[in-house]
Amino acid sequence: MASFSFALQVNGLFHNHSISHSFDHLKTLLSSTLKKISVRTDIAKTLKSTSNRMLDAFVDSAFQFVSQPLLPSQKNFAPVEEIGEAVQVVCIEGIIPVDFRAGVYIRNGSNPLFGGLKSTISIFGRSSHIWVEGEGMLHAIYFMKDAHGDWIISYKNRYVESETFKLEKQRNKPSFLPAVEGDSPAIIAAYLLNMLRFGMVNKQISSTSIFEHSGKFYAITENHLPQEIDIFTLETLEEWDVNGAWDRPFTSHPKKAPGTGELVIIGMDGQKPFIVAGVISADGNTLSHKVDLKFNRATLIHEIGVTQKYNVIMDYPLTVDMNRLVAGGPLIKYDKEGYTRIGVMPRYGNADSVKWFDVEANCTLHILNSFEDGNEVVVRGCRALESIIPGPDRGLNKFEWFSMGFKPIEISSKNSNGFTQEGFLFARAYEWRLNMETGEVKERNLTGTDFSMEFPMINEDFTGVKHKYGYTQVLDSMASSSCGMAKYGGLAKLYFEEQNKTPPAVRSSSRIKHPLSTSTSLRDGKKGQLIKVEYHRFEENNFCSGSAFVPKQGGVEEDDGWIISFVHNEDTNISQVHIVDARKFDSNPVAKVTLPQRVPYGFHGTFIPMPREG
Protein backbone atom coordinates (compact mmCIF):
# COMPACT_ATOMS: atom_id res chain seq x y z
CA MET A 1 0.00 0.00 0.00
CA ALA A 2 2.81 2.44 0.79
CA SER A 3 4.32 2.06 -2.67
CA PHE A 4 0.88 2.44 -4.30
CA SER A 5 0.23 5.65 -2.28
CA PHE A 6 3.64 6.99 -3.22
CA ALA A 7 2.99 6.39 -6.94
CA LEU A 8 -0.30 8.30 -6.82
CA GLN A 9 1.31 11.25 -5.07
CA VAL A 10 4.13 11.47 -7.62
CA ASN A 11 1.63 11.29 -10.48
CA GLY A 12 -0.36 14.23 -9.04
CA LEU A 13 2.80 16.23 -8.45
CA PHE A 14 3.74 16.37 -12.13
CA HIS A 15 0.29 17.61 -13.08
CA ASN A 16 0.13 20.55 -10.63
CA HIS A 17 3.61 22.00 -10.47
CA SER A 18 6.34 23.15 -12.76
CA ILE A 19 9.24 20.79 -13.26
CA SER A 20 11.75 23.05 -11.49
CA HIS A 21 9.56 23.66 -8.48
CA SER A 22 8.36 20.13 -8.21
CA PHE A 23 11.86 18.64 -8.21
CA ASP A 24 12.63 20.04 -4.75
CA HIS A 25 9.17 19.05 -3.58
CA LEU A 26 9.68 15.59 -5.01
CA LYS A 27 12.84 15.12 -2.98
CA THR A 28 11.03 16.15 0.20
CA LEU A 29 8.05 13.95 -0.63
CA LEU A 30 10.28 11.01 -1.51
CA SER A 31 12.20 11.38 1.74
CA SER A 32 9.07 11.52 3.89
CA THR A 33 7.42 8.65 2.02
CA LEU A 34 10.46 6.42 2.36
CA LYS A 35 10.49 7.17 6.08
CA LYS A 36 6.85 6.04 6.24
CA ILE A 37 7.72 2.90 4.30
CA SER A 38 10.66 2.28 6.60
CA VAL A 39 8.48 2.72 9.68
CA ARG A 40 5.81 0.39 8.29
CA THR A 41 8.46 -2.13 7.28
CA ASP A 42 10.05 -1.94 10.71
CA ILE A 43 6.63 -2.51 12.29
CA ALA A 44 6.00 -5.50 10.02
CA LYS A 45 9.44 -6.91 10.81
CA THR A 46 8.88 -6.34 14.52
CA LEU A 47 5.50 -8.07 14.40
CA LYS A 48 6.96 -11.00 12.47
CA SER A 49 9.94 -11.23 14.80
CA THR A 50 7.66 -11.10 17.85
CA SER A 51 5.39 -13.72 16.34
CA ASN A 52 8.35 -16.01 15.62
CA ARG A 53 9.68 -15.57 19.14
CA MET A 54 6.27 -16.44 20.56
CA LEU A 55 6.05 -19.53 18.34
CA ASP A 56 9.58 -20.57 19.32
CA ALA A 57 8.72 -20.09 22.99
CA PHE A 58 5.62 -22.24 22.56
CA VAL A 59 7.59 -24.97 20.81
CA ASP A 60 10.31 -24.90 23.47
CA SER A 61 7.73 -25.25 26.24
CA ALA A 62 5.39 -27.75 24.56
CA PHE A 63 7.89 -30.00 22.74
CA GLN A 64 10.86 -31.88 24.13
CA PHE A 65 13.43 -33.40 21.78
CA VAL A 66 14.47 -36.83 23.00
CA SER A 67 17.28 -39.07 21.86
CA GLN A 68 16.93 -42.25 19.83
CA PRO A 69 19.92 -44.19 21.21
CA LEU A 70 21.81 -46.67 19.04
CA LEU A 71 22.55 -50.24 20.04
CA PRO A 72 26.21 -51.40 20.12
CA SER A 73 25.53 -53.35 16.91
CA GLN A 74 24.38 -50.09 15.28
CA LYS A 75 27.47 -48.04 16.15
CA ASN A 76 28.51 -47.37 12.54
CA PHE A 77 25.17 -45.72 11.83
CA ALA A 78 26.23 -42.93 14.22
CA PRO A 79 27.16 -39.56 12.67
CA VAL A 80 30.71 -38.23 12.34
CA GLU A 81 32.24 -34.75 12.31
CA GLU A 82 33.55 -32.97 9.24
CA ILE A 83 37.24 -33.66 8.73
CA GLY A 84 38.07 -30.20 7.37
CA GLU A 85 40.57 -29.93 4.54
CA ALA A 86 41.12 -32.96 2.33
CA VAL A 87 43.53 -35.49 3.86
CA GLN A 88 45.99 -37.42 1.72
CA VAL A 89 45.62 -41.19 2.02
CA VAL A 90 48.85 -43.17 2.30
CA CYS A 91 47.75 -46.60 3.54
CA ILE A 92 46.92 -48.71 0.48
CA GLU A 93 46.84 -52.51 0.28
CA GLY A 94 47.33 -53.84 -3.23
CA ILE A 95 47.75 -51.68 -6.32
CA ILE A 96 45.44 -49.15 -7.93
CA PRO A 97 45.18 -50.39 -11.55
CA VAL A 98 47.04 -48.34 -14.15
CA ASP A 99 43.89 -48.10 -16.29
CA PHE A 100 41.68 -47.08 -13.36
CA ARG A 101 40.17 -43.70 -14.13
CA ALA A 102 41.20 -40.52 -12.37
CA GLY A 103 38.08 -39.24 -10.71
CA VAL A 104 35.98 -38.81 -7.60
CA TYR A 105 34.19 -41.62 -5.81
CA ILE A 106 31.51 -39.94 -3.73
CA ARG A 107 28.73 -41.24 -1.53
CA ASN A 108 25.80 -39.55 0.18
CA GLY A 109 24.19 -40.56 3.45
CA SER A 110 22.33 -39.48 6.54
CA ASN A 111 24.47 -37.81 9.21
CA PRO A 112 22.11 -36.19 11.75
CA LEU A 113 23.41 -32.79 12.78
CA PHE A 114 22.26 -33.24 16.38
CA GLY A 115 22.89 -36.95 16.73
CA GLY A 116 20.05 -38.98 18.17
CA LEU A 117 17.78 -36.00 18.91
CA LYS A 118 15.29 -37.05 16.26
CA SER A 119 12.07 -37.52 18.26
CA THR A 120 9.79 -35.23 20.22
CA ILE A 121 7.36 -35.68 23.09
CA SER A 122 4.67 -33.02 23.43
CA ILE A 123 1.16 -32.33 24.63
CA PHE A 124 0.07 -33.60 21.20
CA GLY A 125 1.85 -36.96 21.52
CA ARG A 126 5.05 -38.34 19.98
CA SER A 127 6.58 -37.70 16.59
CA SER A 128 9.89 -38.80 15.12
CA HIS A 129 11.98 -38.92 11.99
CA ILE A 130 11.92 -42.17 10.07
CA TRP A 131 15.16 -44.11 9.85
CA VAL A 132 16.31 -42.61 6.54
CA GLU A 133 16.07 -38.99 7.73
CA GLY A 134 19.09 -36.97 8.75
CA GLU A 135 21.21 -34.21 7.24
CA GLY A 136 23.12 -35.32 4.16
CA MET A 137 26.87 -35.74 4.37
CA LEU A 138 29.09 -36.36 1.36
CA HIS A 139 32.13 -38.62 1.64
CA ALA A 140 34.53 -38.25 -1.29
CA ILE A 141 37.76 -39.98 -2.21
CA TYR A 142 39.81 -38.37 -4.98
CA PHE A 143 41.92 -40.47 -7.34
CA MET A 144 44.40 -38.20 -9.14
CA LYS A 145 47.79 -38.66 -10.79
CA ASP A 146 50.84 -36.46 -10.50
CA ALA A 147 53.14 -35.45 -13.34
CA HIS A 148 54.93 -38.81 -13.12
CA GLY A 149 51.71 -40.81 -13.37
CA ASP A 150 51.76 -41.83 -9.70
CA TRP A 151 48.48 -41.95 -7.80
CA ILE A 152 47.66 -39.23 -5.28
CA ILE A 153 44.61 -40.19 -3.23
CA SER A 154 42.82 -37.95 -0.76
CA TYR A 155 39.64 -38.05 1.33
CA LYS A 156 37.20 -35.34 2.36
CA ASN A 157 33.73 -35.19 3.86
CA ARG A 158 31.28 -32.34 4.27
CA TYR A 159 27.65 -31.67 5.09
CA VAL A 160 25.24 -30.68 2.34
CA GLU A 161 24.49 -27.16 3.56
CA SER A 162 20.88 -26.62 2.55
CA GLU A 163 18.99 -23.59 3.82
CA THR A 164 17.44 -25.61 6.64
CA PHE A 165 20.84 -27.03 7.60
CA LYS A 166 22.27 -23.51 7.90
CA LEU A 167 19.23 -22.37 9.88
CA GLU A 168 19.52 -25.13 12.48
CA LYS A 169 23.30 -24.86 12.65
CA GLN A 170 22.98 -21.13 13.37
CA ARG A 171 20.42 -21.87 16.10
CA ASN A 172 22.69 -24.64 17.44
CA LYS A 173 19.75 -26.89 18.29
CA PRO A 174 17.16 -29.05 16.51
CA SER A 175 14.38 -26.71 15.46
CA PHE A 176 12.27 -28.44 12.82
CA LEU A 177 9.75 -30.69 14.53
CA PRO A 178 9.60 -34.25 13.16
CA ALA A 179 6.59 -34.34 10.84
CA VAL A 180 6.52 -37.82 9.32
CA GLU A 181 6.05 -40.59 11.88
CA GLY A 182 4.14 -40.78 15.16
CA ASP A 183 0.82 -39.75 16.66
CA SER A 184 -1.39 -37.96 14.16
CA PRO A 185 -2.04 -34.86 16.35
CA ALA A 186 1.70 -34.49 16.95
CA ILE A 187 2.51 -34.73 13.24
CA ILE A 188 -0.22 -32.25 12.30
CA ALA A 189 1.01 -29.83 14.99
CA ALA A 190 4.59 -30.21 13.73
CA TYR A 191 3.41 -29.67 10.16
CA LEU A 192 1.64 -26.41 11.05
CA LEU A 193 4.31 -25.07 13.40
CA ASN A 194 7.13 -25.78 10.94
CA MET A 195 5.18 -24.00 8.22
CA LEU A 196 4.43 -20.98 10.41
CA ARG A 197 7.99 -20.66 11.71
CA PHE A 198 10.04 -21.59 8.65
CA GLY A 199 7.71 -21.52 5.65
CA MET A 200 8.17 -25.23 4.96
CA VAL A 201 6.97 -28.49 6.45
CA ASN A 202 10.21 -30.41 6.74
CA LYS A 203 13.96 -30.12 6.41
CA GLN A 204 15.84 -30.19 3.11
CA ILE A 205 18.05 -33.15 4.00
CA SER A 206 19.63 -33.96 0.58
CA SER A 207 21.02 -37.24 1.91
CA THR A 208 20.08 -39.93 -0.62
CA SER A 209 22.27 -39.71 -3.71
CA ILE A 210 24.44 -37.51 -5.90
CA PHE A 211 24.29 -37.19 -9.66
CA GLU A 212 25.93 -35.30 -12.52
CA HIS A 213 24.35 -33.41 -15.38
CA SER A 214 26.07 -31.16 -17.91
CA GLY A 215 29.26 -31.00 -15.86
CA LYS A 216 27.51 -29.99 -12.64
CA PHE A 217 26.96 -32.12 -9.55
CA TYR A 218 23.93 -32.35 -7.30
CA ALA A 219 22.99 -33.87 -3.95
CA ILE A 220 19.36 -34.90 -3.65
CA THR A 221 16.57 -36.41 -1.58
CA GLU A 222 13.15 -36.47 -3.22
CA ASN A 223 11.47 -34.17 -0.69
CA HIS A 224 13.09 -31.08 -2.22
CA LEU A 225 15.12 -29.65 -5.08
CA PRO A 226 18.70 -30.78 -5.82
CA GLN A 227 21.56 -28.87 -4.19
CA GLU A 228 24.44 -28.06 -6.51
CA ILE A 229 27.82 -29.14 -5.11
CA ASP A 230 31.37 -28.05 -5.93
CA ILE A 231 32.87 -31.48 -6.48
CA PHE A 232 36.37 -30.33 -5.44
CA THR A 233 35.53 -28.54 -2.18
CA LEU A 234 32.13 -30.20 -1.50
CA GLU A 235 30.77 -26.71 -0.90
CA THR A 236 27.02 -26.39 -1.38
CA LEU A 237 26.34 -23.76 -4.04
CA GLU A 238 22.62 -23.31 -4.72
CA GLU A 239 19.36 -25.12 -5.36
CA TRP A 240 18.72 -26.23 -8.92
CA ASP A 241 15.26 -25.35 -10.19
CA VAL A 242 16.19 -25.39 -13.90
CA ASN A 243 16.10 -21.60 -14.17
CA GLY A 244 12.83 -21.38 -12.27
CA ALA A 245 10.97 -23.91 -14.43
CA TRP A 246 10.82 -26.76 -11.86
CA ASP A 247 9.12 -25.86 -8.59
CA ARG A 248 8.51 -29.17 -6.85
CA PRO A 249 10.40 -32.12 -5.34
CA PHE A 250 12.81 -33.99 -7.57
CA THR A 251 13.53 -37.73 -7.80
CA SER A 252 16.65 -39.11 -6.12
CA HIS A 253 17.41 -41.09 -9.30
CA PRO A 254 17.01 -39.05 -12.50
CA LYS A 255 18.15 -40.81 -15.66
CA LYS A 256 20.04 -39.67 -18.73
CA ALA A 257 18.21 -40.58 -21.92
CA PRO A 258 20.34 -42.80 -24.16
CA GLY A 259 21.51 -40.99 -27.26
CA THR A 260 20.35 -37.47 -26.39
CA GLY A 261 21.89 -36.87 -22.96
CA GLU A 262 18.64 -35.29 -21.75
CA LEU A 263 17.85 -35.76 -18.07
CA VAL A 264 14.52 -37.47 -17.38
CA ILE A 265 13.03 -36.63 -13.99
CA ILE A 266 9.93 -37.17 -11.91
CA GLY A 267 8.67 -35.42 -8.79
CA MET A 268 6.00 -36.35 -6.26
CA ASP A 269 4.07 -34.11 -3.90
CA GLY A 270 1.51 -34.66 -1.16
CA GLN A 271 -1.04 -32.50 -2.95
CA LYS A 272 -2.24 -32.40 -6.53
CA PRO A 273 -0.65 -32.69 -8.98
CA PHE A 274 0.78 -35.72 -7.16
CA ILE A 275 3.22 -36.90 -9.84
CA VAL A 276 4.84 -34.74 -12.52
CA ALA A 277 7.40 -35.94 -15.08
CA GLY A 278 9.90 -33.76 -16.90
CA VAL A 279 12.74 -33.71 -19.40
CA ILE A 280 15.72 -31.36 -18.95
CA SER A 281 17.88 -30.41 -21.92
CA ALA A 282 21.35 -31.94 -22.24
CA ASP A 283 22.95 -28.58 -21.35
CA GLY A 284 20.86 -28.34 -18.17
CA ASN A 285 19.46 -24.91 -19.01
CA THR A 286 15.95 -25.72 -20.18
CA LEU A 287 13.02 -27.76 -18.94
CA SER A 288 12.03 -29.13 -22.34
CA HIS A 289 8.95 -30.99 -21.15
CA LYS A 290 6.78 -31.03 -18.03
CA VAL A 291 3.58 -33.03 -17.62
CA ASP A 292 1.11 -33.88 -14.86
CA LEU A 293 0.61 -37.65 -14.96
CA LYS A 294 -2.79 -37.25 -13.26
CA PHE A 295 -2.27 -39.75 -10.46
CA ASN A 296 -5.08 -40.18 -7.97
CA ARG A 297 -2.65 -40.90 -5.13
CA ALA A 298 0.70 -39.52 -3.99
CA THR A 299 2.95 -42.51 -4.68
CA LEU A 300 6.40 -42.22 -3.14
CA ILE A 301 8.23 -42.96 -6.40
CA HIS A 302 11.95 -43.23 -5.70
CA GLU A 303 13.28 -43.83 -9.22
CA ILE A 304 12.32 -43.40 -12.86
CA GLY A 305 13.45 -45.63 -15.71
CA VAL A 306 14.27 -44.81 -19.33
CA THR A 307 14.65 -46.66 -22.62
CA GLN A 308 15.65 -45.23 -25.97
CA LYS A 309 12.07 -44.04 -26.62
CA TYR A 310 10.20 -44.31 -23.33
CA ASN A 311 10.03 -43.29 -19.70
CA VAL A 312 9.17 -46.02 -17.17
CA ILE A 313 7.07 -45.16 -14.10
CA MET A 314 6.71 -47.51 -11.12
CA ASP A 315 3.39 -47.03 -9.29
CA TYR A 316 3.18 -49.15 -6.13
CA PRO A 317 1.00 -48.68 -3.01
CA LEU A 318 3.53 -46.71 -0.92
CA THR A 319 1.76 -43.39 -0.51
CA VAL A 320 1.74 -40.06 1.30
CA ASP A 321 -1.79 -39.09 2.34
CA MET A 322 -2.69 -36.01 4.41
CA ASN A 323 -6.36 -37.05 4.60
CA ARG A 324 -5.31 -40.38 6.09
CA LEU A 325 -3.18 -38.51 8.62
CA VAL A 326 -6.05 -36.21 9.63
CA ALA A 327 -8.26 -39.28 10.07
CA GLY A 328 -5.75 -40.68 12.56
CA GLY A 329 -3.68 -42.89 10.26
CA PRO A 330 -0.03 -42.68 9.20
CA LEU A 331 1.24 -40.03 6.80
CA ILE A 332 3.28 -42.61 4.84
CA LYS A 333 1.95 -46.13 4.46
CA TYR A 334 2.55 -49.22 2.36
CA ASP A 335 -0.81 -50.85 1.61
CA LYS A 336 -0.28 -54.56 1.01
CA GLU A 337 -3.75 -54.78 -0.52
CA GLY A 338 -3.17 -51.86 -2.89
CA TYR A 339 -2.59 -52.10 -6.61
CA THR A 340 0.74 -52.01 -8.43
CA ARG A 341 1.27 -51.01 -12.04
CA ILE A 342 4.06 -49.99 -14.38
CA GLY A 343 3.60 -47.14 -16.84
CA VAL A 344 5.42 -46.74 -20.15
CA MET A 345 5.17 -43.33 -21.81
CA PRO A 346 6.84 -41.72 -24.82
CA ARG A 347 9.68 -39.42 -23.78
CA TYR A 348 7.58 -36.30 -24.47
CA GLY A 349 4.18 -37.90 -23.85
CA ASN A 350 1.29 -36.74 -21.70
CA ALA A 351 -0.89 -38.53 -19.15
CA ASP A 352 -3.12 -39.99 -21.86
CA SER A 353 -0.14 -41.45 -23.71
CA VAL A 354 0.98 -43.62 -20.77
CA LYS A 355 0.34 -47.33 -21.33
CA TRP A 356 -0.29 -48.93 -17.94
CA PHE A 357 0.44 -52.57 -17.12
CA ASP A 358 -1.08 -54.15 -14.00
CA VAL A 359 1.48 -56.36 -12.24
CA GLU A 360 1.58 -58.48 -9.11
CA ALA A 361 1.61 -56.41 -5.91
CA ASN A 362 5.09 -55.36 -4.83
CA CYS A 363 7.34 -52.52 -3.77
CA THR A 364 10.25 -51.84 -6.12
CA LEU A 365 12.11 -48.76 -4.94
CA HIS A 366 15.12 -49.31 -7.21
CA ILE A 367 15.20 -50.01 -10.94
CA LEU A 368 18.28 -51.87 -12.14
CA ASN A 369 17.70 -51.00 -15.81
CA SER A 370 15.01 -50.85 -18.49
CA PHE A 371 15.23 -51.25 -22.25
CA GLU A 372 13.33 -52.14 -25.41
CA ASP A 373 13.46 -55.69 -26.77
CA GLY A 374 11.33 -56.03 -29.91
CA ASN A 375 7.72 -55.26 -28.97
CA GLU A 376 8.51 -55.49 -25.28
CA VAL A 377 9.79 -53.02 -22.72
CA VAL A 378 11.89 -54.92 -20.19
CA VAL A 379 12.14 -53.60 -16.63
CA ARG A 380 14.52 -55.06 -14.05
CA GLY A 381 14.66 -54.07 -10.42
CA CYS A 382 14.98 -55.15 -6.79
CA ARG A 383 11.47 -56.26 -5.80
CA ALA A 384 10.09 -56.87 -2.30
CA LEU A 385 6.61 -57.65 -0.98
CA GLU A 386 6.82 -55.01 1.76
CA SER A 387 8.35 -51.54 1.95
CA ILE A 388 11.29 -50.77 4.20
CA ILE A 389 9.99 -47.17 4.25
CA PRO A 390 8.61 -45.86 6.55
CA GLY A 391 8.82 -48.88 8.87
CA PRO A 392 6.26 -50.61 11.11
CA ASP A 393 2.74 -49.40 11.78
CA ARG A 394 2.27 -47.26 14.88
CA GLY A 395 2.28 -49.32 18.04
CA LEU A 396 4.59 -52.05 16.74
CA ASN A 397 8.11 -52.41 18.08
CA LYS A 398 10.50 -51.01 15.47
CA PHE A 399 13.43 -53.22 16.36
CA GLU A 400 11.34 -56.39 16.34
CA TRP A 401 9.67 -55.44 13.04
CA PHE A 402 12.94 -54.77 11.22
CA SER A 403 14.57 -57.78 12.86
CA MET A 404 11.83 -60.08 11.57
CA GLY A 405 11.82 -58.41 8.17
CA PHE A 406 15.55 -58.94 7.60
CA LYS A 407 15.55 -62.62 8.57
CA PRO A 408 16.28 -65.24 5.90
CA ILE A 409 13.27 -66.70 4.15
CA GLU A 410 12.18 -70.01 2.78
CA ILE A 411 9.48 -70.69 0.22
CA SER A 412 6.22 -71.83 1.81
CA SER A 413 3.77 -73.70 -0.41
CA LYS A 414 0.96 -72.78 1.96
CA ASN A 415 1.52 -69.07 1.47
CA SER A 416 0.17 -67.68 -1.80
CA ASN A 417 2.83 -64.99 -2.01
CA GLY A 418 5.62 -67.51 -1.50
CA PHE A 419 6.95 -66.05 1.73
CA THR A 420 6.73 -66.86 5.40
CA GLN A 421 5.91 -64.18 7.97
CA GLU A 422 9.61 -63.62 8.56
CA GLY A 423 11.82 -62.15 5.86
CA PHE A 424 9.12 -59.86 4.48
CA LEU A 425 11.72 -57.21 3.56
CA PHE A 426 13.60 -59.70 1.37
CA ALA A 427 14.31 -58.20 -2.07
CA ARG A 428 15.05 -60.25 -5.19
CA ALA A 429 16.23 -59.27 -8.64
CA TYR A 430 13.09 -59.33 -10.78
CA GLU A 431 12.07 -58.85 -14.39
CA TRP A 432 8.91 -57.58 -16.07
CA ARG A 433 8.38 -57.91 -19.82
CA LEU A 434 5.69 -55.50 -20.99
CA ASN A 435 4.31 -56.09 -24.49
CA MET A 436 3.51 -52.69 -25.99
CA GLU A 437 1.30 -54.22 -28.70
CA THR A 438 -0.77 -56.81 -26.82
CA GLY A 439 -0.63 -55.43 -23.26
CA GLU A 440 0.63 -58.81 -22.01
CA VAL A 441 2.84 -58.92 -18.92
CA LYS A 442 5.45 -61.60 -18.23
CA GLU A 443 7.13 -61.34 -14.85
CA ARG A 444 9.55 -63.55 -12.96
CA ASN A 445 12.13 -63.73 -10.22
CA LEU A 446 15.68 -63.66 -11.55
CA THR A 447 17.36 -64.72 -8.31
CA GLY A 448 16.46 -67.20 -5.60
CA THR A 449 15.95 -67.00 -1.87
CA ASP A 450 19.59 -67.31 -0.81
CA PHE A 451 20.39 -63.63 -0.56
CA SER A 452 18.41 -60.42 -0.40
CA MET A 453 19.74 -57.88 -2.92
CA GLU A 454 19.42 -54.10 -3.00
CA PHE A 455 21.14 -50.91 -4.21
CA PRO A 456 21.52 -52.17 -7.80
CA MET A 457 23.99 -50.69 -10.28
CA ILE A 458 25.15 -51.23 -13.86
CA ASN A 459 27.76 -49.88 -16.23
CA GLU A 460 25.94 -46.57 -16.79
CA ASP A 461 26.98 -46.53 -20.44
CA PHE A 462 24.21 -49.13 -20.81
CA THR A 463 21.44 -47.12 -19.14
CA GLY A 464 18.25 -47.58 -21.14
CA VAL A 465 19.66 -50.20 -23.53
CA LYS A 466 19.96 -53.99 -23.46
CA HIS A 467 22.67 -55.20 -21.10
CA LYS A 468 24.26 -58.46 -19.96
CA TYR A 469 25.27 -57.65 -16.40
CA GLY A 470 24.07 -56.00 -13.24
CA TYR A 471 25.45 -55.66 -9.72
CA THR A 472 23.90 -55.32 -6.28
CA GLN A 473 24.82 -55.10 -2.65
CA VAL A 474 23.96 -58.30 -0.78
CA LEU A 475 22.25 -58.18 2.58
CA ASP A 476 23.77 -60.09 5.47
CA SER A 477 20.42 -61.32 6.76
CA MET A 478 21.61 -62.53 10.15
CA ALA A 479 23.70 -59.45 10.96
CA SER A 480 20.87 -57.18 9.81
CA SER A 481 18.28 -59.08 11.81
CA SER A 482 20.38 -58.97 14.97
CA CYS A 483 20.84 -55.18 14.83
CA GLY A 484 17.50 -54.21 13.27
CA MET A 485 19.14 -52.21 10.48
CA ALA A 486 20.34 -53.22 7.01
CA LYS A 487 23.96 -54.36 6.72
CA TYR A 488 25.39 -55.42 3.38
CA GLY A 489 28.08 -58.07 3.72
CA GLY A 490 28.86 -58.65 0.06
CA LEU A 491 28.29 -57.88 -3.61
CA ALA A 492 26.56 -59.81 -6.38
CA LYS A 493 27.16 -59.91 -10.12
CA LEU A 494 24.09 -60.86 -12.17
CA TYR A 495 24.47 -62.62 -15.53
CA PHE A 496 21.20 -61.93 -17.35
CA GLU A 497 22.05 -64.08 -20.36
CA GLU A 498 23.23 -67.14 -18.41
CA GLN A 499 21.16 -69.59 -16.38
CA ASN A 500 21.98 -70.70 -12.87
CA LYS A 501 23.35 -74.26 -12.93
CA THR A 502 25.00 -74.68 -9.55
CA PRO A 503 24.39 -73.38 -6.01
CA PRO A 504 26.25 -70.12 -5.36
CA ALA A 505 29.70 -70.17 -3.82
CA VAL A 506 30.17 -67.21 -1.55
CA ARG A 507 33.81 -66.25 -1.35
CA SER A 508 35.99 -64.07 0.82
CA SER A 509 39.40 -63.65 -0.78
CA SER A 510 40.06 -67.09 -2.29
CA ARG A 511 38.31 -69.09 0.44
CA ILE A 512 34.71 -70.30 0.57
CA LYS A 513 32.98 -68.72 3.54
CA HIS A 514 29.66 -69.36 5.27
CA PRO A 515 26.62 -68.01 3.42
CA LEU A 516 25.38 -64.49 4.00
CA SER A 517 22.13 -66.08 5.17
CA THR A 518 21.16 -69.56 6.32
CA SER A 519 18.58 -70.11 3.59
CA THR A 520 19.78 -72.18 0.65
CA SER A 521 16.55 -72.76 -1.28
CA LEU A 522 16.89 -72.36 -5.04
CA ARG A 523 13.29 -73.13 -5.91
CA ASP A 524 11.39 -70.47 -7.79
CA GLY A 525 7.85 -71.79 -8.01
CA LYS A 526 6.16 -70.91 -11.29
CA LYS A 527 8.50 -68.06 -12.13
CA GLY A 528 10.94 -69.92 -14.37
CA GLN A 529 14.67 -70.45 -14.56
CA LEU A 530 16.93 -68.37 -12.36
CA ILE A 531 19.94 -66.54 -13.75
CA LYS A 532 23.59 -67.08 -12.88
CA VAL A 533 24.83 -65.03 -9.92
CA GLU A 534 28.42 -64.62 -8.74
CA TYR A 535 29.24 -63.32 -5.26
CA HIS A 536 32.01 -61.33 -3.62
CA ARG A 537 32.01 -61.70 0.15
CA PHE A 538 33.72 -59.24 2.47
CA GLU A 539 35.62 -60.37 5.54
CA GLU A 540 33.63 -61.22 8.65
CA ASN A 541 31.91 -58.18 10.23
CA ASN A 542 32.76 -55.98 7.24
CA PHE A 543 29.84 -54.21 5.58
CA CYS A 544 29.54 -51.91 2.59
CA SER A 545 27.54 -48.97 1.29
CA GLY A 546 27.40 -46.72 -1.76
CA SER A 547 28.81 -49.24 -4.24
CA ALA A 548 29.29 -48.10 -7.85
CA PHE A 549 30.60 -49.44 -11.15
CA VAL A 550 33.73 -47.78 -12.59
CA PRO A 551 34.21 -48.45 -16.34
CA LYS A 552 37.74 -49.30 -17.38
CA GLN A 553 39.46 -46.60 -19.39
CA GLY A 554 39.50 -48.00 -22.93
CA GLY A 555 37.37 -50.99 -21.92
CA VAL A 556 35.70 -53.08 -24.64
CA GLU A 557 33.32 -55.41 -22.80
CA GLU A 558 30.37 -54.27 -20.73
CA ASP A 559 31.93 -55.65 -17.55
CA ASP A 560 35.39 -54.18 -18.18
CA GLY A 561 35.78 -52.26 -14.96
CA TRP A 562 35.55 -52.40 -11.19
CA ILE A 563 33.05 -52.21 -8.38
CA ILE A 564 34.13 -49.63 -5.83
CA SER A 565 32.60 -49.52 -2.36
CA PHE A 566 32.96 -48.00 1.10
CA VAL A 567 33.57 -50.90 3.51
CA HIS A 568 33.64 -50.66 7.31
CA ASN A 569 35.27 -53.20 9.63
CA GLU A 570 33.18 -53.31 12.80
CA ASP A 571 35.87 -55.21 14.73
CA THR A 572 38.61 -52.61 14.16
CA ASN A 573 36.31 -49.60 13.55
CA ILE A 574 38.34 -48.83 10.40
CA SER A 575 36.76 -47.74 7.13
CA GLN A 576 38.22 -48.50 3.72
CA VAL A 577 37.40 -48.22 0.05
CA HIS A 578 37.58 -51.56 -1.78
CA ILE A 579 38.15 -51.88 -5.53
CA VAL A 580 36.93 -55.21 -6.96
CA ASP A 581 37.67 -56.38 -10.51
CA ALA A 582 34.25 -56.96 -12.10
CA ARG A 583 35.67 -59.74 -14.30
CA LYS A 584 37.36 -61.54 -11.39
CA PHE A 585 34.49 -60.99 -9.06
CA ASP A 586 35.15 -63.58 -6.37
CA SER A 587 38.86 -62.73 -6.08
CA ASN A 588 40.55 -60.46 -3.57
CA PRO A 589 39.99 -56.74 -4.10
CA VAL A 590 42.75 -55.34 -6.29
CA ALA A 591 43.16 -52.53 -3.75
CA LYS A 592 41.97 -51.48 -0.31
CA VAL A 593 42.36 -47.81 0.60
CA THR A 594 42.28 -47.11 4.34
CA LEU A 595 40.53 -43.85 5.19
CA PRO A 596 41.63 -41.37 7.88
CA GLN A 597 38.35 -41.59 9.78
CA ARG A 598 35.26 -43.74 10.18
CA VAL A 599 32.66 -43.53 7.41
CA PRO A 600 29.12 -44.36 8.60
CA TYR A 601 26.89 -46.58 6.49
CA GLY A 602 24.98 -44.54 3.96
CA PHE A 603 23.00 -44.70 0.76
CA HIS A 604 23.98 -44.19 -2.88
CA GLY A 605 27.41 -43.57 -4.35
CA THR A 606 28.74 -42.78 -7.79
CA PHE A 607 32.09 -42.50 -9.53
CA ILE A 608 32.67 -39.33 -11.52
CA PRO A 609 35.61 -39.18 -13.98
CA MET A 610 37.71 -36.22 -12.94
CA PRO A 611 36.51 -32.97 -14.52
CA ARG A 612 38.90 -30.13 -15.11
CA GLU A 613 38.85 -27.75 -12.15
CA GLY A 614 37.73 -24.32 -13.29
Secondary structure, DSSP 8 states (H G I E B T S, - for coil): -HHHHHHHHHHHHHHHS-HHHHHHHHHHHHHHHHHHHHHHHHHHHHHHHHHHHHHHHHHHHHEEEEE----GGGGGGS------S-EE---EEE---TTS--EEEEEEEE--TTTTEEEEEETTEEEE--TT-S-EEEEEEEEEE-TTS-EEEEEEEEE---HHHHHHHHHTS--S---SEE-HHHHHHHHHHHHHHHSSSS-----SEEEEETTEEEEE-TTS--EEE-TTT--EEEE--TTTT--S---SB-EE-TTT--EEEEEE-SSSS-EEEEEE-TTSS-EEEEEE---SSEE---BEEE-SSEEEEEE-SEEE-HHHHHTTS-SEEE-TTS-EEEEEEETT--GGG-EEEEE-S-EEEEEEEEEEETTEEEEEEEEESS--SS-S-TTS-HHHHHHHHHS-----TTSTTS--STTTT--EEEEEEEETTT--EEEEESS-SS--EEEEE--GGGTTS--SEEEEEEE-HHHHHHHTS--EEEEEEEEEEEE--S----EETTEE---SSS------TTS---EEEEEEE--TTEEEEEEEEEE-TT--STT-EEEEEEEEETTTTEEEEEEEETTSTTS--SEEEE-SS-----S-EEEEE-----
